[in-house]
Amino acid sequence: LLDDLPILKRTLGIRAVYLDPLHMLQVDLLARTRAAGAAADTESDDLRRLRRALLLTVNGVAAGMRNTG
């Protein structure tokens, strides 16, 4: 799809190198957050930490999108 758009192809390739690890971390943190939330009657310190970490990955992806277009 991007054969006619080499600059966009290169930009997306560069972005992926930095954002792919964040996406993988998000998947793991989301699963852990859901498991911790389902197992707890009240919000624990661990659940708060997991949610904070998850939000930080979201902010990281947003920053990466801003920096590369």
C-alpha positions as CSV (number, residue, x, y, z in Angstrom):
1,L,0.0,0.0,0.0
2,L,2.8,2.4,0.7
3,D,5.0,1.6,-2.4
4,D,4.0,4.9,-3.9
5,L,4.7,6.8,-0.7
6,P,8.3,6.1,0.3
7,I,8.5,9.0,2.8
8,L,5.4,7.9,4.7
9,K,6.6,4.3,4.6
10,R,9.9,5.3,6.1
11,T,8.2,7.5,8.8
12,L,5.9,4.7,9.8
13,G,8.8,2.2,9.9
14,I,10.8,4.5,12.2
15,R,7.8,5.1,14.4
16,A,7.1,1.4,14.8
17,V,10.5,0.7,16.2
18,Y,9.8,2.9,19.1
19,L,6.1,2.3,19.6
20,D,5.8,-1.5,19.2
21,P,7.4,-2.2,22.6
22,L,4.9,0.2,24.2
23,H,2.0,-1.6,22.5
24,M,3.3,-4.9,23.8
25,L,3.6,-3.4,27.3
26,Q,0.1,-2.0,27.0
27,V,-1.4,-5.5,26.2
28,D,0.4,-7.0,29.3
29,L,-0.6,-4.1,31.6
30,L,-4.2,-4.1,30.4
31,A,-4.5,-7.9,31.1
32,R,-2.9,-7.5,34.5
33,T,-5.1,-4.4,35.4
34,R,-8.3,-6.3,34.4
35,A,-7.2,-9.4,36.5
36,A,-6.3,-7.2,39.5
37,G,-9.6,-5.3,39.2
38,A,-11.7,-8.4,38.9
39,A,-10.0,-10.0,41.9
40,A,-10.3,-7.0,44.3
41,D,-13.2,-5.6,46.2
42,T,-11.5,-2.3,46.6
43,E,-8.8,-0.6,44.7
44,S,-5.4,-1.7,45.9
45,D,-2.0,0.0,45.6
46,D,-1.1,-2.6,43.0
47,L,-4.1,-1.8,40.9
48,R,-3.4,1.9,41.1
49,R,0.2,1.3,40.0
50,L,-0.9,-0.9,37.1
51,R,-3.4,1.8,36.0
52,R,-0.8,4.5,36.3
53,A,1.7,2.4,34.2
54,L,-1.0,1.8,31.6
55,L,-1.8,5.5,31.3
56,L,1.9,6.2,30.9
57,T,2.1,3.9,28.0
58,V,-0.9,5.6,26.4
59,N,0.9,9.0,26.9
60,G,4.0,7.5,25.4
61,V,2.2,6.4,22.2
62,A,0.5,9.8,22.0
63,A,3.9,11.5,22.2
64,G,5.3,9.2,19.5
65,M,2.4,10.1,17.2
66,R,2.9,13.8,17.8
67,N,6.7,13.6,17.1
68,T,6.4,11.7,13.9
69,G,3.2,13.0,12.5
